[in-house]
């Protein structure tokens, strides 16, 4: 006897499609997050790029490894998707305004740590107060520091996906500040 089994598979598909359409932060290994968003060609493009960055010796990894500290390189992909490869120092957790809280309306962030680790804080934007709106010139809203959030410790090979509803504060140090090599793939919201 099976109790609690979902007998209607189409209901489950609609449930996952709703998450993908409306937004809800996702976190985990590349394989886990990829499996949850596999129905979107643009997400597949993003995950293929992350996978290439994780592969030692690949041209994508060489580009990332060659970046100087605090340098970012934009890489155009397909379907309006692009990647920002970054070499950044994580910032002490005790400084609430550095790095800044942010969100994006036109793009979904697929943030992957390739080398190092960081804490990414996340909160529903309805709980945050906008301090600066740089749209339409740039797809970013900045927020006042917040004490209401969840923390994700993201290590090499792990991915966090942030939708427009997810205010996020990346690059918080998990301990002592460290060099983090990461890629942020921007997926159009229409994905």
C-alpha positions as CSV (number, residue, x, y, z in Angstrom):
1,X,0.0,0.0,0.0
2,X,1.4,3.4,-1.0
3,X,0.2,6.4,1.0
4,X,0.7,10.0,-0.1
5,X,1.8,9.1,-3.7
6,X,1.2,11.8,-6.3
7,X,-1.0,10.0,-8.8
8,X,-1.3,12.9,-11.2
9,X,2.1,13.5,-12.8
10,X,0.8,16.5,-14.7
11,X,0.0,18.2,-11.3
12,X,3.7,17.7,-10.4
13,X,4.8,19.2,-13.7
14,X,2.6,22.2,-13.2
15,X,4.0,22.6,-9.7
16,X,7.6,22.7,-11.0
17,X,6.6,25.0,-13.9
18,X,5.0,27.3,-11.4
19,X,8.3,27.5,-9.4
20,X,10.2,28.2,-12.6
21,X,7.8,30.9,-13.7
22,X,7.1,32.7,-10.5
23,X,10.5,32.4,-8.9
24,X,11.8,30.8,-5.7
25,X,15.5,30.6,-4.8
26,X,17.1,27.2,-5.5
27,X,20.4,25.9,-4.0
28,X,22.5,22.8,-4.3
29,X,24.9,20.9,-6.4
30,X,25.0,21.7,-10.1
31,X,23.3,18.3,-10.9
32,X,20.5,18.8,-8.4
33,X,19.7,22.4,-9.5
34,X,20.0,21.5,-13.2
35,X,17.5,18.6,-12.8
36,X,14.9,21.0,-11.3
37,X,15.2,23.5,-14.2
38,X,15.9,21.1,-17.1
39,X,12.9,22.2,-19.1
40,X,14.3,25.5,-20.1
41,X,16.8,25.9,-23.0
42,X,18.2,29.1,-21.5
43,X,18.8,27.4,-18.1
44,X,20.5,24.5,-20.0
45,X,22.8,27.1,-21.6
46,X,23.6,28.5,-18.2
47,X,24.3,25.1,-16.6
48,X,26.5,24.0,-19.6
49,X,28.7,27.1,-19.1
50,X,28.9,26.5,-15.3
51,X,29.9,22.9,-16.0
52,X,32.6,24.1,-18.4
53,X,34.0,26.5,-15.8
54,X,34.2,23.6,-13.3
55,X,36.2,21.5,-15.7
56,X,40.0,22.1,-15.1
57,X,41.8,22.8,-18.4
58,X,38.7,24.0,-20.3
59,X,39.0,27.4,-22.0
60,X,36.2,28.7,-19.8
61,X,38.1,27.7,-16.6
62,X,41.3,29.2,-18.0
63,X,39.5,32.5,-18.5
64,X,38.2,32.4,-14.9
65,X,41.6,31.4,-13.5
66,X,43.3,34.2,-15.4
67,X,41.3,37.0,-13.8
68,X,43.0,39.3,-11.4
69,X,41.3,39.9,-8.1
70,X,38.2,42.2,-8.4
71,X,38.1,41.6,-12.2
72,X,35.0,40.6,-14.0
73,X,34.7,39.4,-17.6
74,X,31.4,39.3,-19.5
75,X,30.9,36.3,-21.9
76,X,28.0,36.2,-24.3
77,X,26.2,32.9,-24.6
78,X,23.0,32.1,-26.5
79,X,19.4,33.2,-26.3
80,X,20.1,36.4,-24.4
81,X,22.0,34.5,-21.7
82,X,25.4,35.9,-20.7
83,X,27.9,35.1,-18.0
84,X,29.9,37.3,-15.7
85,X,33.1,35.5,-14.6
86,X,34.5,37.0,-11.5
87,X,37.5,36.8,-9.1
88,X,36.4,38.6,-5.9
89,X,37.3,38.7,-2.2
90,X,34.5,37.7,0.1
91,X,33.7,40.4,2.7
92,X,33.5,40.1,6.5
93,X,30.0,39.1,7.7
94,X,29.9,41.8,10.3
95,X,29.6,44.7,7.8
96,X,25.9,44.8,6.9
97,X,26.3,47.2,3.9
98,X,29.2,45.5,2.1
99,X,28.5,43.7,-0.1
100,X,25.1,45.3,-0.8
101,X,21.7,43.6,-1.0
102,X,20.5,43.4,-4.6
103,X,17.9,42.0,-6.9
104,X,17.2,42.0,-10.6
105,X,14.0,42.2,-12.6
106,X,15.0,41.4,-16.2
107,X,17.4,38.5,-15.4
108,X,17.5,35.5,-13.1
109,X,20.9,34.9,-11.5
110,X,22.6,31.5,-11.6
111,X,25.5,32.0,-9.2
112,X,28.1,29.2,-9.1
113,X,31.2,29.1,-6.9
114,X,34.1,27.5,-8.9
115,X,36.9,28.1,-6.4
116,X,36.6,29.0,-2.7
117,X,33.4,29.4,-0.7
118,X,31.0,32.2,0.3
119,X,27.8,32.8,2.2
120,X,24.9,34.1,0.1
121,X,22.2,35.7,2.1
122,X,18.6,35.7,0.6
123,X,15.4,37.4,1.6
124,X,12.1,38.1,-0.2
125,X,12.3,41.6,-1.7
126,X,9.0,42.5,0.1
127,X,11.0,42.4,3.3
128,X,13.6,44.8,2.0
129,X,13.7,48.6,1.5
130,X,15.1,49.9,-1.8
131,X,18.0,52.2,-1.4
132,X,18.9,52.6,-5.1
133,X,17.2,51.7,-8.3
134,X,19.6,51.7,-11.3
135,X,17.0,50.6,-13.8
136,X,16.7,50.9,-16.8
137,X,20.4,51.6,-17.3
138,X,21.4,48.5,-15.3
139,X,19.2,45.6,-14.2
140,X,19.9,46.1,-10.4
141,X,18.1,47.4,-7.4
142,X,20.1,47.8,-4.2
143,X,18.5,47.6,-0.7
144,X,19.1,48.8,2.8
145,X,20.9,46.3,5.1
146,X,18.6,43.7,6.5
147,X,18.6,41.4,9.5
148,X,15.8,39.2,8.2
149,X,17.3,36.6,5.8
150,X,18.4,33.0,5.3
151,X,22.0,32.1,4.7
152,X,23.4,29.7,2.2
153,X,26.9,28.5,2.5
154,X,28.0,27.8,-1.1
155,X,31.1,25.8,-1.8
156,X,33.0,25.0,-5.0
157,X,30.6,23.2,-7.4
158,X,27.4,24.5,-5.8
159,X,24.9,26.7,-7.5
160,X,22.3,29.2,-6.2
161,X,19.5,30.5,-8.5
162,X,18.0,33.9,-7.6
163,X,14.7,35.0,-9.1
164,X,13.4,38.7,-9.2
165,X,11.6,38.1,-5.9
166,X,14.9,37.0,-4.2
167,X,16.9,39.8,-2.7
168,X,20.4,38.5,-2.3
169,X,23.7,39.5,-0.7
170,X,26.5,37.4,-2.2
171,X,30.2,37.2,-1.3
172,X,29.8,37.3,2.5
173,X,32.8,35.5,4.1
174,X,32.1,32.2,5.7
175,X,35.1,32.8,8.0
176,X,38.1,34.8,7.1
177,X,37.7,36.7,3.8
178,X,39.0,34.7,0.8
179,X,39.4,34.8,-2.9
180,X,36.3,33.4,-4.6
181,X,36.3,32.5,-8.3
182,X,32.7,32.3,-9.5
183,X,30.5,32.7,-12.4
184,X,27.1,34.5,-12.4
185,X,25.1,33.5,-15.5
186,X,22.2,35.9,-16.3
187,X,19.1,34.2,-17.7
188,X,16.4,36.4,-19.1
189,X,13.2,36.2,-17.0
190,X,11.3,35.1,-20.1
191,X,13.3,31.8,-19.9
